[in-house]
Amino acid sequence: MVPSELTPIAPLRADELAQAEALVAEAGWNQTATDWRAFLDLGTVYCVRTPQGGVVATAATLPYGGRFAWISMVLVTKEFQRRGLATQLLNRCVTDLVARKLVPILDATPAGREVYRKLGFKDSWAFQRYACARIRPAKHVALPDDVTARPIADDDWTRLCAYDAKVFGADRSALLARLRGRVPAVDCVAMRNGMIAGFALGRDGRVATQIGPIVADDEGCARVILVRALDALPGPVFIDVPDGKFGFLADLTTRGFDSQRPLTRMLFRVDGAFDDLQRTFAVVGPEFG
């Protein structure tokens, strides 16, 4: 039960966004008001308040294509931590999504993973956040000569979103549209023989620019996209990369990136994955999938 001095779990209102932002700032996370607005418009944000209306805890859900939904933004202000609020908010999210016949998914830190496993979440695959304060100049990199990367044109958009849906496992075009244009230097589409072979988007953050998603046919194509983005950004930059992308990760290392923390993608009571890990080179972020 929510402590008696707090109000029951209820949806966050748009006029409370500044309070949600304050929770992010307190935690040192990277999200901005634009990110919160995406959750409000495309999903649901739950919160717990004091009787005076102060938001002290949040959790968000974001559905994708009628198949699954992300749970994230589980935040509790320091004064009310260790009182069960995070677990209660998470359970509310899970209950609502299951009732809608959506599979709950989340990206967990090592500490969170142990908690979520007890609640019924199962490991899908692992990735790591890489961070760089200042990107080093590029050295000579051997890249495929049959792939070109250019800015995304309006005529590309429908095909790009269809390409992404096959990799992600559901249509997320509404979210991609909100990412497009936030970091124009990152946005690009890769072409091979007149066909889309990959793309990248990014977003500005409180702490760093986040590169992602990067979706591509193969590692060579993904590296073309990555080098283009890194050449255009000074830093600081975050990028969340699945384990095992060795050539891609080598490019990051030579440009000054270090692993910041591991994460695990977890599905509620479901084995396997919806996404195509072979063609996933960078996720949007743990909050969006």
MIDRENDREN-285769 format. One line per field, with one value per residue (C-alpha): x negated, y, z; residue in three letters. Coordinates in pm, whole numbers, padded with zeros to 5 digits. Last residue first. Layout:
N
X <- X ...;
Y <- Y ...;
Z <- Z ...;
code <- Ala ...;
END
This chain:
289
X <- -01353 -01220 -01346 -01645 -01767 -01695 -01883 -02210 -02331 -02010 -02032 -02141 -01924 -01602 -01342 -01051 -01267 -01297 -01111 -00799 -00683 -00749 -01031 -01377 -01646 -01960 -02186 -02559 -02712 -02948 -03156 -03415 -03412 -03720 -03702 -03913 -03673 -03366 -03515 -03609 -03249 -03121 -03379 -03284 -02905 -02886 -02692 -02414 -02504 -02362 -02516 -02584 -02763 -02940 -03050 -03195 -02943 -02958 -03239 -03068 -02747 -02916 -03136 -02829 -02634 -02925 -02980 -02620 -02658 -02966 -02798 -02503 -02155 -02133 -01943 -02099 -01849 -02012 -02277 -02210 -02347 -02463 -02363 -02020 -01956 -01942 -01813 -01939 -01837 -02012 -01935 -02004 -02018 -01744 -01754 -01898 -02187 -02285 -02152 -02207 -01962 -02069 -01981 -02291 -02376 -02006 -01993 -01629 -01520 -01367 -01316 -00946 -00888 -01066 -00821 -00516 -00686 -00716 -00557 -00645 -00921 -01214 -01376 -01071 -00931 -01251 -01225 -00861 -00961 -01235 -01003 -00748 -01018 -01236 -01032 -01066 -01443 -01679 -02028 -02286 -02478 -02629 -02703 -02883 -03230 -03232 -03438 -03807 -03869 -04159 -04167 -03882 -03930 -03852 -03505 -03487 -03298 -03240 -02990 -02902 -02589 -02592 -02373 -02233 -01961 -01622 -01631 -01299 -01062 -00839 -00849 -01149 -01337 -01254 -01431 -01746 -01751 -01716 -02056 -02222 -02047 -01730 -01576 -01201 -00934 -00566 -00382 -00056 00280 00445 00494 00127 00038 00246 00113 -00249 -00225 -00058 -00323 -00596 -00430 -00401 -00762 -00890 -00677 -00792 -00916 -01286 -01282 -01042 -01282 -01513 -01257 -01132 -01177 -01060 -01103 -01052 -00807 -00798 -00500 -00429 -00223 00041 -00206 -00420 -00294 -00485 -00450 -00579 -00663 -00674 -00743 -00733 -00500 -00398 -00022 00023 00154 -00182 -00178 -00233 -00272 -00173 -00279 -00089 -00175 -00205 -00122 -00233 -00537 -00641 -00594 -00833 -01096 -01047 -01076 -01424 -01574 -01942 -01935 -02112 -01859 -01772 -01751 -01513 -01292 -01291 -01177 -00875 -00797 -00824 -00589 -00313 -00094 -00070 00094 -00055 00187 00279 00123 00294 00214 -00062 -00057 00094 -00207 -00109 00000;
Y <- 00040 00376 00428 00197 00397 00425 00099 00072 -00197 -00393 -00595 -00923 -00857 -00880 -00773 -00965 -01166 -01505 -01636 -01460 -01422 -01046 -00969 -00845 -00652 -00653 -00359 -00315 00015 00291 00116 00354 00561 00748 00735 00419 00249 00338 00197 -00123 -00147 -00160 -00421 -00633 -00610 -00897 -00724 -00492 -00120 00175 00505 00813 01128 01425 01510 01680 01537 01539 01288 01060 01049 00969 00708 00539 00522 00371 00134 00015 -00066 -00275 -00443 -00572 -00484 -00181 -00031 00245 00374 00559 00817 00997 01350 01402 01515 01678 01508 01572 01293 01065 00888 00632 00435 00109 -00071 00119 00011 00183 -00060 00006 00308 00427 00675 00959 01155 01211 01569 01658 01596 01648 01640 01295 01169 01254 01085 00777 00760 00765 00523 00255 -00029 -00363 -00625 -00386 -00522 -00556 -00232 -00046 -00127 -00017 00309 00370 00293 00548 00806 00795 01044 01296 01279 01140 01287 01072 00749 00554 00182 -00004 00112 -00086 00083 00062 00320 00567 00747 00962 01253 01173 01231 01431 01313 00963 00712 00351 00191 -00185 -00455 -00791 -01013 -01165 -01223 -01313 -01096 -01274 -01047 -01226 -01166 -00795 -00755 -00933 -00733 -00404 -00444 -00538 -00251 -00347 -00272 -00329 -00524 -00583 -00809 -00646 -00819 -00497 -00655 -00753 -00390 -00263 -00521 -00465 -00088 -00117 -00369 -00124 00155 -00067 -00181 00176 00294 00023 00250 00232 00580 00850 01130 01044 01114 00801 00729 00443 00611 00282 00014 -00063 -00215 -00524 -00648 -00385 -00196 -00056 00056 00302 00271 00516 00514 00806 00902 01212 01447 01731 01791 01912 01571 01430 01269 00928 00904 00711 00808 00656 00613 00806 01162 01147 00931 01155 01463 01314 01283 01644 01754 01604 01267 01217 01089 01252 01114 01459 01596 01320 01382 01755 01676 01497 01808 02024 01786 01840 02058 01767 01553 01232 00940 00806 00595 00667 00989 01003 01033 00685 00519 00355 00000;
Z <- -02597 -02482 -02125 -02161 -02460 -02832 -02885 -03072 -03313 -03373 -03696 -03539 -03234 -03432 -03177 -03025 -02789 -02621 -02318 -02190 -01830 -01837 -02080 -01978 -02165 -01950 -01875 -01821 -01704 -01815 -02080 -02220 -02540 -02661 -03043 -03060 -02821 -03026 -03346 -03161 -03040 -03398 -03487 -03185 -03178 -02925 -02649 -02757 -02768 -02573 -02687 -02476 -02598 -02440 -02696 -03006 -03255 -03636 -03689 -03437 -03642 -03973 -03807 -03660 -03986 -04177 -03884 -03901 -04271 -04204 -03907 -04107 -04229 -04001 -03709 -03502 -03251 -03107 -03031 -02703 -02661 -02306 -01956 -01988 -02320 -02695 -02909 -03181 -03500 -03716 -04030 -04210 -04543 -04726 -05090 -05395 -05425 -05064 -04876 -04521 -04370 -04143 -03830 -03618 -03721 -03704 -03329 -03226 -03590 -03587 -03235 -03219 -03557 -03426 -03136 -03362 -03603 -03336 -03532 -03381 -03374 -03355 -03671 -03896 -03755 -03844 -04215 -04215 -04045 -04303 -04593 -04472 -04400 -04708 -04913 -04631 -04671 -04407 -04432 -04612 -04560 -04849 -04860 -05143 -05034 -04711 -04439 -04351 -04079 -04088 -03756 -03640 -03402 -03038 -02900 -02578 -02272 -02407 -02276 -02353 -02210 -02226 -02371 -02269 -02410 -02316 -01940 -01779 -01573 -01321 -01014 -00863 -01189 -01161 -00828 -00944 -01265 -01076 -00916 -01246 -01429 -01610 -01948 -01941 -02125 -02040 -02289 -02396 -02351 -02226 -01883 -01897 -01952 -01660 -01417 -01522 -01482 -01140 -01034 -01132 -00935 -00629 -00661 -00690 -00396 -00156 00122 00046 -00114 00005 00102 -00187 -00461 -00634 -01003 -01224 -01563 -01745 -01856 -02226 -02402 -02611 -02904 -02990 -03205 -02928 -02589 -02366 -01989 -01730 -01360 -01116 -00755 -00530 -00719 -00486 -00479 -00121 -00016 -00137 -00476 -00636 -01012 -01322 -01673 -01963 -02330 -02655 -02543 -02180 -02254 -02543 -02322 -02068 -02341 -02449 -02085 -02083 -01995 -01905 -01546 -01251 -01002 -00868 -01222 -01326 -01022 -01104 -01457 -01314 -01111 -01423 -01602 -01345 -01571 -01813 -01547 -01409 -01388 -01041 -00764 -00432 -00240 00021 00401 00427 00264 -00069 00000;
code <- Gly Phe Glu Pro Gly Val Val Ala Phe Thr Arg Gln Leu Asp Asp Phe Ala Gly Asp Val Arg Phe Leu Met Arg Thr Leu Pro Arg Gln Ser Asp Phe Gly Arg Thr Thr Leu Asp Ala Leu Phe Gly Phe Lys Gly Asp Pro Val Asp Ile Phe Val Pro Gly Pro Leu Ala Asp Leu Ala Arg Val Leu Ile Val Arg Ala Cys Gly Glu Asp Asp Ala Val Ile Pro Gly Ile Gln Thr Ala Val Arg Gly Asp Arg Gly Leu Ala Phe Gly Ala Ile Met Gly Asn Arg Met Ala Val Cys Asp Val Ala Pro Val Arg Gly Arg Leu Arg Ala Leu Leu Ala Ser Arg Asp Ala Gly Phe Val Lys Ala Asp Tyr Ala Cys Leu Arg Thr Trp Asp Asp Asp Ala Ile Pro Arg Ala Thr Val Asp Asp Pro Leu Ala Val His Lys Ala Pro Arg Ile Arg Ala Cys Ala Tyr Arg Gln Phe Ala Trp Ser Asp Lys Phe Gly Leu Lys Arg Tyr Val Glu Arg Gly Ala Pro Thr Ala Asp Leu Ile Pro Val Leu Lys Arg Ala Val Leu Asp Thr Val Cys Arg Asn Leu Leu Gln Thr Ala Leu Gly Arg Arg Gln Phe Glu Lys Thr Val Leu Val Met Ser Ile Trp Ala Phe Arg Gly Gly Tyr Pro Leu Thr Ala Ala Thr Ala Val Val Gly Gly Gln Pro Thr Arg Val Cys Tyr Val Thr Gly Leu Asp Leu Phe Ala Arg Trp Asp Thr Ala Thr Gln Asn Trp Gly Ala Glu Ala Val Leu Ala Glu Ala Gln Ala Leu Glu Asp Ala Arg Leu Pro Ala Ile Pro Thr Leu Glu Ser Pro Val Met;
END
